[in-house]
Amino acid sequence: MTLRLAHTADLDAPGLREVRALLDAAFDGDFSDADWEHGLGGLHALVRDGAGLAAHGAVVMRRVRHRGRWLRAGYVEAVAVRADVRRTGLGGRVMAGLERVVDRAYDLGALAASDEGAPLYAARGWQRWAGRVHALSPDGIVRLHDEEGGVYVRGTLDPDGELVFDWRDGDVL
């Protein structure tokens, strides 16, 4: 099994359909069209085995304001591992590829973790953000109470501050 990094523009239609099918299966049908859109336009980490696509994750550029400064965040999206190969290290391989991109191309990394995914990110050194989380919405800055406690960051930030993410349709984060 090899890890391949590819931009969305380099994935053909059948490849994108395969990624979407993996995500739909991994999230038990709870992966929305908005979730799909959030994972496009950046770099994808793909691991294949003899049965096809075994694992996927993406990193896209987001803007996040912290302590009055807008930063370029490598935002991790759509991380999934096929059910028959979970707990074999493939999630870590995907994250290693994405973290390399985050560390070299962005001011910081960020992601919103599911309860199932949080242990993977924490074990890899991602820090749970304990501060407030907001989004710059069309109606101004709104607090995202439901996201607080589930956001993880990679990089040095003042933990007493707040994060204000750029707006996007669908789920904000």
C-alpha positions as CSV (number, residue, x, y, z in Angstrom):
1,M,0.0,0.0,0.0
2,T,1.3,3.4,-1.0
3,L,0.2,6.9,0.0
4,R,-0.5,9.2,-2.9
5,L,-1.0,13.0,-2.6
6,A,-3.1,14.5,-5.3
7,H,-4.9,17.8,-5.8
8,T,-8.6,17.6,-6.5
9,A,-7.9,18.8,-10.0
10,D,-5.8,15.7,-10.6
11,L,-8.5,13.3,-9.6
12,D,-10.8,12.0,-12.4
13,A,-14.5,11.5,-12.1
14,P,-14.3,7.8,-11.3
15,G,-11.6,8.5,-8.6
16,L,-13.8,11.2,-7.0
17,R,-16.8,8.9,-7.0
18,E,-14.6,6.2,-5.3
19,V,-13.6,8.7,-2.6
20,R,-17.2,9.8,-2.1
21,A,-18.3,6.1,-1.8
22,L,-15.7,5.5,0.8
23,L,-16.8,8.5,2.8
24,D,-20.5,7.6,2.6
25,A,-19.7,4.1,3.8
26,A,-17.3,5.2,6.6
27,F,-19.8,7.7,7.9
28,D,-22.8,5.4,7.6
29,G,-24.6,7.7,5.2
30,D,-24.1,10.7,7.4
31,F,-21.7,12.5,5.0
32,S,-23.6,15.3,3.4
33,D,-23.1,17.1,0.1
34,A,-21.8,20.1,2.1
35,D,-19.3,17.8,3.8
36,W,-18.2,16.6,0.4
37,E,-17.8,20.2,-0.9
38,H,-15.7,21.1,2.1
39,G,-13.1,18.5,1.3
40,L,-12.6,19.6,-2.3
41,G,-10.2,22.1,-3.8
42,G,-7.1,21.0,-1.8
43,L,-4.8,18.1,-1.5
44,H,-6.1,14.5,-1.0
45,A,-4.1,11.7,0.7
46,L,-5.1,8.4,-0.8
47,V,-4.1,4.9,0.2
48,R,-5.0,2.0,-2.0
49,D,-4.8,-1.7,-1.5
50,G,-5.8,-4.7,-3.7
51,A,-9.5,-4.1,-2.9
52,G,-9.4,-0.4,-4.0
53,L,-9.4,2.8,-2.0
54,A,-8.6,1.9,1.6
55,A,-8.1,5.4,3.3
56,H,-8.6,9.1,2.4
57,G,-8.2,12.5,3.9
58,A,-7.9,16.0,2.5
59,V,-6.4,19.3,3.5
60,V,-7.9,22.6,2.2
61,M,-7.0,26.2,2.9
62,R,-9.1,28.1,5.4
63,R,-8.7,31.5,6.9
64,V,-8.9,31.7,10.7
65,R,-8.6,34.8,12.9
66,H,-6.7,34.5,16.1
67,R,-5.7,37.4,18.4
68,G,-6.6,39.9,15.7
69,R,-4.6,38.3,12.9
70,W,-5.9,36.3,10.0
71,L,-3.9,33.1,9.5
72,R,-3.7,30.5,6.7
73,A,-5.0,27.3,8.1
74,G,-4.5,23.9,6.5
75,Y,-7.9,22.4,7.4
76,V,-8.2,18.7,7.5
77,E,-11.4,17.2,6.1
78,A,-13.0,13.9,5.0
79,V,-10.7,11.5,6.9
80,A,-11.9,7.9,6.5
81,V,-10.7,4.3,6.5
82,R,-12.5,1.4,4.9
83,A,-14.2,-0.7,7.6
84,D,-12.2,-3.9,6.8
85,V,-8.8,-2.2,7.3
86,R,-9.6,0.0,10.3
87,R,-7.1,0.0,13.2
88,T,-4.2,-1.0,10.9
89,G,-2.4,2.3,10.9
90,L,-3.9,3.7,7.6
91,G,-5.5,6.7,9.4
92,G,-2.1,7.5,10.7
93,R,-0.5,7.2,7.3
94,V,-3.1,9.5,5.8
95,M,-2.6,12.0,8.6
96,A,1.2,11.9,8.3
97,G,0.9,12.9,4.6
98,L,-1.6,15.7,5.4
99,E,0.5,16.9,8.4
100,R,3.5,17.3,6.2
101,V,1.5,19.6,3.9
102,V,0.1,21.5,6.9
103,D,3.5,22.0,8.5
104,R,5.2,23.2,5.4
105,A,2.5,25.2,3.7
106,Y,0.3,26.8,6.4
107,D,0.5,28.9,9.5
108,L,-1.4,26.2,11.5
109,G,-3.5,23.1,11.1
110,A,-7.1,22.8,12.3
111,L,-9.9,20.2,12.1
112,A,-13.2,19.3,13.7
113,A,-13.0,15.8,15.1
114,S,-15.8,13.3,15.6
115,D,-15.8,11.4,18.8
116,E,-14.4,8.4,17.0
117,G,-11.6,10.4,15.3
118,A,-10.5,12.5,18.2
119,P,-8.1,9.8,19.7
120,L,-6.2,9.5,16.4
121,Y,-5.6,13.3,16.3
122,A,-4.7,13.6,20.0
123,A,-2.3,10.7,19.7
124,R,-0.6,12.5,16.8
125,G,-0.1,15.7,18.8
126,W,-3.1,17.7,17.7
127,Q,-4.3,19.9,20.6
128,R,-8.0,20.1,21.5
129,W,-8.9,23.8,21.3
130,A,-10.3,24.8,24.7
131,G,-11.2,28.4,23.8
132,R,-14.2,29.9,22.0
133,V,-15.0,29.1,18.4
134,H,-16.7,31.5,16.0
135,A,-17.4,31.9,12.3
136,L,-17.6,35.0,10.2
137,S,-21.1,34.6,8.8
138,P,-23.0,36.7,6.3
139,D,-24.7,38.3,9.4
140,G,-21.4,38.9,11.3
141,I,-19.4,36.9,13.8
142,V,-21.4,34.1,15.4
143,R,-20.3,31.8,18.2
144,L,-20.3,28.1,17.4
145,H,-21.2,26.6,20.8
146,D,-21.7,23.1,19.4
147,E,-18.2,23.0,17.8
148,E,-16.4,24.0,21.0
149,G,-14.6,21.0,22.4
150,G,-14.4,19.3,19.1
151,V,-11.9,21.5,17.3
152,Y,-8.2,20.4,17.2
153,V,-5.3,22.6,16.2
154,R,-1.7,21.9,15.1
155,G,0.7,24.8,15.7
156,T,1.4,27.4,18.4
157,L,-1.6,29.5,19.4
158,D,-2.5,31.4,22.6
159,P,-4.9,29.0,24.2
160,D,-6.8,31.9,25.9
161,G,-7.8,33.4,22.6
162,E,-10.7,32.6,20.3
163,L,-10.8,31.3,16.8
164,V,-12.9,32.9,14.1
165,F,-13.2,30.7,11.0
166,D,-14.1,31.9,7.5
167,W,-17.7,31.2,6.4
168,R,-18.8,28.4,4.2
169,D,-22.1,27.0,3.3
170,G,-23.5,23.9,5.1
171,D,-21.8,23.0,8.3
172,V,-19.6,26.0,9.2
173,L,-16.7,23.9,10.3
